[in-house]
Amino acid sequence: MANLCNLEVDLVFFDTSSTYFETERLEEEEQEDEEGEEEVEEEGLVESGIRKWSKHSKDHRPDLPQVVIGMAVTKAGIPVRVWTFEGTASDQDIIKKVKDDLGSWGLHRVIWCLDRGFNSEENRRYLQRAGGHYIVGEKLRSTSLEAAQALGRQGRYKVVAGNLRVKEVRVSGERFVVCHNPERAAYDKATRENIVAHLQTRIAGSDTLAKAKRHELYGALRTKPGFKRFLRLTKEGKLRIDRAGVRREAHFDGKYLLRSSTERLSAEDIALGYKALYEAFRGWRDMKSTIDLRPVFHRREDRIRAHVQLCWLGLLVLRVVEVATADTWRNLRNELDRMHLVTLETKEGRIAKRSATTARQRELFSALEVREPAQILDYELPAPVA
C-alpha cells in the first residue's frame, strides 16, 4: 500500500474495535441461559474458533459472540492493514502481533499513535523496540504518579490552533504534552454545573429519610459515573455534594494528556498528530455503517477473516477515492448516482444509452484517472425482412 499509493508511513495510527455475530440460538435457549447464568459461562457460551463471548463488548452486545478487529491507518486516513483477533484478545497480545507484522514489512522506525486503552508500561516498552516510538493518550484520572505530576506542573501554554493550546512537561525523563481546548473546557464546566444542580435536586430533603433509605438513594445515584464523582456520604449517613471533588474535576476541564517517546516531533506536532487519530475512529464508523460490516453470520475462521478483509478493501477504495477527489464519499456517491442507463425500444430496434456526463462527474473521473463509461452499452437492430 505504501508503494502503490505513495503513502507516508512514518506515523501510524492504530485502534481496535469489535463486531458481533448473529446466532441461531432459540429464544428458549436464551431464556434458559438467563435463568442459569453460571452454567452459561461454563458450558453454554463456548466457541471453538475465534468467535468468543466477552463481557467487554465495544458494541454493547455481550450477549453475542464477537471478534476484535485492529486497523492501522496513515495520517491521511488510508488503511494500510487490518487484523482479526479472537473476541477475548488482550491489548498486550494485539500490540505485539501488530508491531511484529509491520516490522516484517521493514516498518520498524515508525511512531505509533494509540488511544488511552493501549497505554501500559509493557506496551510502551514493546513499541520502542528496534527504534520505534509512540504517542499515546494518558488517562486524566490515572493512578500513574508521573501523569499526576505532569498535570500539576506549572507552565505557559502555547497556542497551536484556534481551539488548541499545548505545553510540554518532563517528569522523571518521560515526555508529556498537556493539551487544552478552551471550547471544550466551557462545555465541561457547563456539564458539571448541570450535574451538580441535578444532584442537589435529587438529594434535597433526604435528611428526613430513614438511614436505610438514604443509603439506598446513595447507592442508586452512584451507579452513574457522572454522579459518583460529585456525591459523598457523611459520617452521619447524610448525602452531600462533594465540593472537593467538584474542584478536582474542574482542574481537568478541556484537557487531555499525551505521553510520547519521540524527540523528532515538537509538542505541537504531537498534539496535532494525536488529533489525527480521529481518522482511525472514522474508519470504524464507515466500516460499520457505510460498508455494512454487519450483520455477520459466519462461524468458520477463514470466512470470518475473509469477510473482514473484504470490508477493509472496501474502506481502502473509499479512502483512496476521497483523498484523490478531496471530497466525501457521500457527496461523490450522490453525484455519480445521477448517471442513469436508459433503454429505448421501438420498432426500429433497441438501444441502451447512459445519460450525459455532468461537469462535476467529468472532474471526478479525471481526478481518479478513470475513463468515462461508454455512451452506448448495448443495441439491437430489427431483424431484416426476407
N, C-alpha and C positions, 0 to 999 in steps of 0.2 A: 504493500500500500504506500509506503514511504517513497519508493521509487516510481511507482505508477502515477501517483497524484502529486509528486513533488512536495511531500509533506515535511513540516518541521516536527521532529520527534525528540527534541532535546528536553521538552517539557510535556510529560504525560499525565493526564488526569484519569484517575481510576475510581470507580464506585461500583457498588453491588446493589442488586435488587433481587426480588424473588417472583416466581409465578407459581400459581397453584393449578391443580388438575381436577377436572370434573370426574367424579367417580360414579360407579353404577351401583352403589350401595342402596339397599332398600330403606324406606322410611322406618320399617320395623326394626332393622338392624341399628339405625342411628338412635332410635328411642332406647333400645337395649343398652347401647353404649353410654347414653346419658345416665341411665339408672345404675349401671355398673362401671363407674369411671375408672376404678383401679384395675379392673380386668381389661379395659380397653387399652391402657398404656402398655400392659404386658403382653396381651395376646391379640386383641382386635386390630390395632393400628400398626401393622407390620408390613413393610415394603422390602422386597428383595433387591431392587435396583437403586437408582439414585433418587427416586421419589421418596421423601421422608416426611413424616409428620413432625412439626416443630411448634413449640409454644411461641417462638419469636418469628412471627409472620409479618413482613412489611406491608402485606396486603390486608392484614387484619382478618385472615382466614385460617386460624389454627385448626379448624375442623376438617381441612382438606390437605392432602399431601402436597409437597412443594419441592422445587429445586431452587438453588441460589445461582444467579447469573452475574458474572463480573464483566465489565466492559471498560476498555481503555480508549480514550479519545484524545485528539490533539487540541491545541489551543483554539483552532477554528471549529471544533466540534466534529471532526471527521473520525468515525470509529475505526480503530486500527486492528482490534482483535476482540473476540468475545470468548468467555469461558463458561462452562456449565458445571456446577458442583452439586453434590448431594445436598438435600434440604437442611441437613444439620451441620454443614461445614462451618468450622470456626474461622475467625478473621486471620489468625496466625497461619493456618494451612493455606488459606486463599492467597495471602500476600506472598508466601514462599513460592507457591506454584506460578503465580503471575510473573514475579520477578525472574524466576529461573527460565520461564518460557521466553520472555522478552530478551533475556540475556543470551539465549541460544540464537537469537537473530542478530547478535552483536550490539544490542542496545543496552550497554552496561552503564555508561555515564549519562544517565537521564535524571531529571529532577521529578520526583513523584509528588503529585498533588492529591492529597487524600482528605476525606471527611473525618470528623471527630471520632466516628465509630471505629476507625482503624488505628487510633492513637494509643500505642502501648510501647513500653521500652523495648520489648523484644522485636516488635515490628520495625521500630526506628533503627535498631542496630542492624537488622537484616537488610533494610533498604540501602544502608550505607556501604554494603559490601561491594567490592570491585569498583569503587569510585562513585557510587550513586549518591543522591541526595534527596531530601524530602521537604515538602511544605505541607504541614498537617494542622488541622484545626485543633484547638485545645478547649476543653470544656471550661466555661467560666466558673462553675461551681465544682471544679475538680478538686480531689483530695491531694493533688500534686503540690508540694511545697514551692517548687520553682514557679508554677503558674500563679500561685497566690502572691508571691513576691513580685513577679512581673507586673501584675495588675496594680499592686500597691506602690510601685516605683514612680516617683515624680519625674516629669519631663515635659517638654514642649511638643505639641502635635504639629505636624507638617501637612498642609493641605495638598492632597493628591488630585482630587476632583471636587466638583461642586458639593457632593454629598459624602465625601470620604476624607478622613484625616488619619494619619498614622504617626506612630512614634516607635523607635527601636529601643529595646531593653535587653541587657545582658545579665543573666543570672547563672552563676556557677558554670560559666563557659557556654551556656546554652543561649541561642539567639531567639528572642521573641519579638514579635511585632504586634503592638496593640492598635487595633483599628476602631475608629469611632465614626458613627454615622449620625449627624445631628437630627436628621429627619426621623430616623428610627428611634433615637433617644426620646423625642417628643411623643412618638407613638407608644413606646414602652411606658412612659410616665403616665399618659392618659389611661392606658390599660390597667396599670397598677392602681391608680386612683379609683377607677370603676370597680375593681375587685374589692378594694378595701371598703368602699361605700356599700357594696352589696353585702359584705360580711357583717358590717355594722348593723345593717337592717335585719340580717338573719339572727344575730345573737342578741338583738335588743330585747330586753325583758327576760332573758334567760336566767338571770339571777333568782327569779322567783320559782323556777322549776326545781323539781327534786334532783338530787345529785345524780341519780341513775339516768334521768332524762337529759341532764346536761352532758354527761359522758356519751350518751347515745348521739346527741346532736353534734358533739365534738368529733366523734368518730365518722359520722356521715359527711361532715364538711371536709375533713382531712383526706377523704378518698380522692378529692380533686387536687392534683399537684399545684394548680394555680392558687388554691385556697390555703394549702398546707403551709406555705412559706410565711403567711401573714397572720396566722392564728396560733394562740397559745392557751394553755390551761394553767391557771394559777394554783398555788398550793392549797387554796381553799376550794378548788374544783370549779372555779368560775371561768367563763370564756371571755378572752380579751384579745384585742388586736395587738400583734407583736410589733411594736414600734421599732425595736432594734432590727427586726427582720425587714421592715419596710425601708429603713435607712440602708441596710446592707444591699438590698435589691436595687436601690436607686443608684448604687455605685456601678452597676452593670448596664445601665441604660445605654442602648445604642452601640454597645461594644462587642467585639469578638476578638479572640486571641489566637495568634498563629505561632507555631514553633517551626523553625527551619534550620537545616544544617549547612546550607549553601552560602558561600560568600560571593558567588558570582552575580547575585541579584541584589539590587538595592531594596530597602524596606518598602518603597513604593511599588516596585515590580512584584515583590512577594504578595502584597495586598491585592494588587490587580490580578495577579496570577490565580490567587485563591478564588477571587470572584468569578474567574472564568470556569471554575468547577461547575458552574451552573450549566455548562454545555453537557456535562455528563447527566445531570438531572433531567435536562430537556430531552436527552436521548432516551431515557426510560419512559418519559411521558409519551413520546412519539411511538416508541416500540409498542406500548400497551394500548394506545388509542388510535393513532393514525394507521399503523401497520397491523393492528389487531393481533397481538401476541396470544391473546386468549379469545375464546375458550380453548383449552388443550385437553385432549382425551387420551394421549399416548401413555403407554406403560413401558414399552421396551426402551432401554437406554439409548440405543442407536437412533431410534426415531425421535426421542426427546431432544438429543443433541442436534439432529438434522433440522428439527423444527426451529430451534433457537438460532441455528446458523443461517437458515433461510430468512428469518425475520431480521437478523443482523445485516444480511446482504441487502435487504430492502431498505434498512436505515442508511446503509452506506450510499446507495444510489440517491436516496432522498437528500442526504447532506451534500454530496458532490454537486448535485443539481442546484441546491440553494447557494452554495459558495460560488459556483460558476456564474449564476444569474444575479446574485446579490438581492434575492427576494425570498419570500417564504414559500414553503411547499403549498400552502393553502391558496395563495394568490396564483401560483403557477398552475395548479390543478384547475382552478376556476377559469383561468384564461384559456387553457387548452381544451377544456370541456366545451368551449364554444365552437370547436371544429366538429362538424357533423358529416356523416356519409348519407347521401340521398340517392335513392334508387328510383329511376323514372322508367316506366314501361308503357309503351304504346304499340300500335300495330306496326310501327316502323322498326321496333326492336326494344331492347332493354339496355340501360346504361347505369352504372353505379359511379357516381362522381361526388367528391368531397366539396365542402364549402370553401370559399375563398379564404386565403390566409390574411389575418389581420396584421397591422403593423407591429403590435406587441408580440404576436406569435412568431413573426419573422425575426424579431430581436432575440427571442428565446432560442430558436433553432440555431441562430448564428452564434450565440454565446456558448451553447452546448456542442457546437460543431456537429450538428445532426442535420441530415438532409430532410427537406420537407417531404411529406408523403406524396405519392403520385396523385395527380389531379383525377385521373380515371383509374379506378381499381379493377373494374370488370365491365364487359359489354357483350351483348349478344345480338346478332343481326337476324332478321327474319329468314326463315327457310326459303330458298329460291323456288319459284313456281315452275313446275315441269311444263 
